[in-house]
Amino acid sequence: MENLRWFHEDMVAVVQISSPPANALSSKLLQELSAVFDDIEANNEIRVVLIHGEGRFFSAGADIKEFTETEPGEGFTKLAKYGQNLFERIESFPKPVIAAIHGAALGGGLELAMACHFRLVTEGAKLGLPELSLGLIPGFGGTQRLPRYVGTARAAEMLFTSKPITGLEAVQLGLANHAYKDEELLENASTMAKDIAKKSPLALRAAIKLLNKAKTEEFYQAVKKEAKLFGKISESKDSAEGISAFIEKREAVFSGK
């Protein structure tokens, strides 16, 4: 594994995103994450999964430099579908998954966190979906999961302004479960994971299945549409401008084309 580290003890698998400096979700990292979940699902000694980031961030988002190497249109749609399928698997995973978020969970990083069953955050963590500032839209299910947690109006504000919210705000809005001081996050996340791991695996699996029954057919149709639009928008001049501006560290100037 180049981008992930993981181990398990006390029935808890601890998965660390280790792709400094931003822990960006590259295609390679997503493939490694899928392989890790294969191993965890097959291991009967593991009952709970805890995901966190190494260094300054949980994950600052997708690997934008990789976008310059991805074919606009179909290439972006294919990337979105892969991420959506992986995150759907995490949300439906038969073992509870906890995201411990510090620093920032932005773009794809927040989409990953929203697919987990719990989100524990530091008080000052930044959570947001800034894709519109790149001339893009979220592509890993973010347009559908965010309103489920914070409501349509606040989701629209976060999407349209690209401004993140703090960990404390995330708890107030229902996006996160609990907020802690920086130095207390992993300790509390570990305690929660170990407490949950004592529950019956059969009961946990059944509860997860029932929670996911709350998702309607409209959700699945909508994420398919999201992937198609993600690909379509990637072909625009605005998308090329937004990605270039990000890499060149300047403000994007969008033309609407």
N, C-alpha and C positions, 0 to 999 in steps of 0.2 A: 504494500500500500504506500503510495507516494503522498497522498493528501489526507489520510485518516489514520488514527491510532485507536485501538480499542482493546479492552480487557473486561473480564467479569469476575466479580466476587460477591458473596452474600446474595446470590440469585439476581444480581443487577449487572447488566452490560453497560459499560461507560464508553461512549463513542465520542472521540475528540476530533473536531475538524482542524486539521493542521496544514493549512495552505497559506502561510503568511505572505504579505502583510495583511491582506483583507479577508482571508478565508473565502475567496470567491468560489462560486459554484460552477466550476468548469465541467465540461462533458465528462472528462476523466474522473473528477471527483464524484459526480452523480453515479457513474458506473461502479466506482468503488463502494459508494454508499449502498447501492443495490446488492452488491456481493456481501457486504457486512450483514445486511438484513437477512440474506439467505442463510448465513452461518448462524445468526442469532435464532432464527425461526427453527432451525434444525436442532438446536441445543436445548434439551429439556431441563438443564440446570438453570437456565435463564428465564426469569419471569417478568422483568421490567427492563426498559431501555432508557438510558439518560444520555442526551446529546448536548455537548457544549463546544465552545470554540477555544482554540489556543490563542494566546497573545491578546491583542487589543479588542477583537471583535468576536461576536458569535459568527456572523457572516455578513459582509457588506454588500452582498448581492451576487449577481451573475458575473461571469468573466467577460467584461465588455470588450477586451482585446480580442477574444475569441469570436465576437460578432463580426469583426472585420474579415475573418477567415471563413465565415459561414455564408452559404449561398442565400441571398435574399429570396423571400418567397418560400419555396418548398423546404429549404434548409432550416429556416426559422420555425416553420410549422412542425417539422420533424423533431427539432429540439424541444419545442413546447410540449408536444405529445409525450416525449420521453419523460420530461420532468413531471408532467401531470400524472402519468401512470405510476411513477415512483412515489409521488406524494400521496396519491390515492391509496397505494399499498400501505404506506406508513399510517394513514388515517384509519385504515381497516385492519392494521396489524393485530394479530391475536394477543399480543403482549403490550401493555400500556407503554407509551413513549412520552418522555418528559423532555422538553427543551429548556435548558438553563441559559438565559440570554444576558450577556453583558456587552457593554460597548455599543454595538449596533446590530440590528437585524433588519436589513434593508433589501428591497426588491426580492430576489429569489431567496435570500436569507429569511425574510419574514414569511414568504410563502412556505418554506420548509417548516418553520416554527408553527405556522397555523395548521399544518397537517398533523402535528403532534397532538396528543391528547391533553397535555398540560403545557402551560408556558409560565415559567418562573423567571422573573426579571430583576435586574438591579434598578434602583430608583431612578438613576439618570440615564439608563439605556435609551437608545433611539430606535424606534420602530416605525417603518414607513415603506411606501411603495413609490419610489421616485421615477418610475419608468417614463412618465409623460415628459419629463425634462430632457429625455433622450429622443423624443419623437417616437416613442414606442408605447406599448401597453404591457401590463403584467402578462406573463404567458404560462405560469405554472399553477393556475387556479386562483390567483390572488383576487381577481375581479369578483369571484363568487364566494370565497371564504371570508374575505374581510367584512362585507355587509352582514354576514351571518353573526359576526361577533360584535360589531360596533354600530350597526344600523346603516341604512342607506345614506342618510344625510352626512354622517361623519365619514363614511367610506368615500363619498364623493369629494368631500373636502380634502381628505388625505391624498386621493388620487389626483385631483385637479391642481392642487397647489404643490404637490410633491414634498410637502413639509412633514417631517416625522413627528411622532408624539413621544413623550417620555415614558419610562417604565411605570411611573406612578399614574400617569394618565391612562396607560394601557389597562391597568387594574381597574380604574374607575369606570372605564368604558366596557369592561368585560372581555377584553382581548387577552389579558394575562390573569393568572390566578392570584399570584402574590408578588410583592416587590420587597427587596431586601437591600441592605447595605452591600457594597461591592464584595467585601471580605466575607460576607455571610451567605452568599448565593449558593455556592457549591455544597457547603455543609448542609444547608436546608434542603437543597435538591436531593442530596444523597439520603437524608433522613426520610423524605417523602417516598423516594424510590424503595428503600428498604421496608418501610411500613406497608406499602402496596404489595411488595413481593411476598408478604406473609399471607395474603389472601389466596383463596382457592383459584388455581389457574383456570379451571373449568368455568367458575363464576365470572372471572374477569373476561374470559373470551366471550361468554354469552352477553355480558354487559356491553362490550365493544360492538358486537353485532347489532344489538338493539339501538345503541346510540346512532349507528350509521344508517339505520332504517329511517331516521328522521330526514335524511337527504332525499329529495324528490327527483323524479325523472328530469325535471327542468334543470336541476343542477348539472347532471351529466350532459345534457344537450348544450347547456351554456358553456361548459369548459371546452367542448368540441368547437363551438363557435369562437371561443377565445383563442384557441390554437390557430384556427384559420385566419382570424383577423391579425394575430401576431405576425403571421407570415406575410399577409397582404401589406400591412403597414411597413414591414421591413423593406419593401421594395420602393418606398417613397424617398424623395429627395430630403424630406424633413428627417427621416430616420438616419440617413447617411450623415446629415449635418449634425444631428444630436450625438451620434456615436463619435464622430470626428472631434466635436467640441469637447466631449468628455475626456477623450484621450489627450487632446491638446491643452486641456485645463483652461478653457475659455467659455464664455457664455454663448450658447447656441442662438442662432438667428433663424427662425422658422418662416417659411414662405407659404405654407399651406399646400405644397405640391409633393 
